[in-house]
Amino acid sequence: MSLPAEMAELEQIPAEVDARLAAVADLDELAEIDSAYLGKKSALTAAKKQLGRIDPEQRKAAGRAVNEIRAGIEAAIAVTRDRLSAAARAAQLEAERLDLTETRERIRRGSYHLVTQARDRLEDVFVGMGFTVAEGPEVETAWYNFEALNIPEWHPARGSFDTIFVNLGEPEQVMLRSHTSPVQIRTMETTEPPIYIVAPGRTFRTDTADATHLPAFNQIEGLVIDRGITMGDLAGTIDSFVHAFFGGEVKTRLRPSYFPFTEPSAEFDISRPDGSWLELGGCGMVHPNVLRNCGIDPDEWQGFAFGFGIDRLAVMRYQLDDIRELVNNDVRFLRQF
Ligand code: DAH
């Protein structure tokens, strides 16, 4: 390299730059180095201006020497810039990475409500026994909720249903259904026997909510109409369903009772582990008046019906202390099921 004496110190620069590049931390610091050694105020830029003042004989060689130094520094800085850029990009990718497995762990999956689960299982059990699922409206008329079910206007049983009436039409003629039994009537009106249905759904009464009552609750109704149906078929059906739902250990029994829409009528109980009995629902042989009300000849067709609370069933199955837990919507409770 042929630098004139006055520019001799430029020869130190490449080594100085190499030392700084070896220790450079990031792209910002690299920009400072770039401007210090190649910028307007750098010694190399100043040297270019000095070239005009040196002997023309030496100028060309000196100019080439200054350019070589400059090109060497530029190349060294470019290599360092590539290295730092690659490192910065890798760090950014790492920081912005989406870890999909972490995300999956953080999201909590919901589940069906306890009562929906119980209802689905009940439907499955009955469908497995050959029943189909029927539905009816939640707002009913007195004909479907009472009259067709053999509960005329004067009948004392009307009072026992604690009905919530809707302010529509004649007084006490439109109501929130107080049981799922009206779906029996709707089904028999529109379907030719044989009939094997269950009808789950919401029901309403003027009850105040407490540990064992809800004003809006769920029932499931069963109805079988066929030839030669007896009380034995009813008992066997209840027994099969209880075994399928609660397991083989649980026993069932029928106790004589009274419902206007069945004759004879019974209540059915299931056994608890300690040997005591728990009332589950009502049932019986469909009353001939009910069959007649739906245009079915009681001499040709017989049937049985039953009904019970789905919420109560869930309370029993999961041994809840308070039925209101089912409607409090406390996720800490709901998450357990
Ligand atoms: N509907 C009755 C109630 O809500 C339950 C019931 C009893 C339904 C006997 C029936 C039955 O189908 O045969 O209390």
Residues whose N, C-alpha, C, O or C-beta is under 5 A from the ligand:
A	BS01	DAH	S178 H179 S181 G222 F259 T262 G282 C283 G284 A305 F306 G307
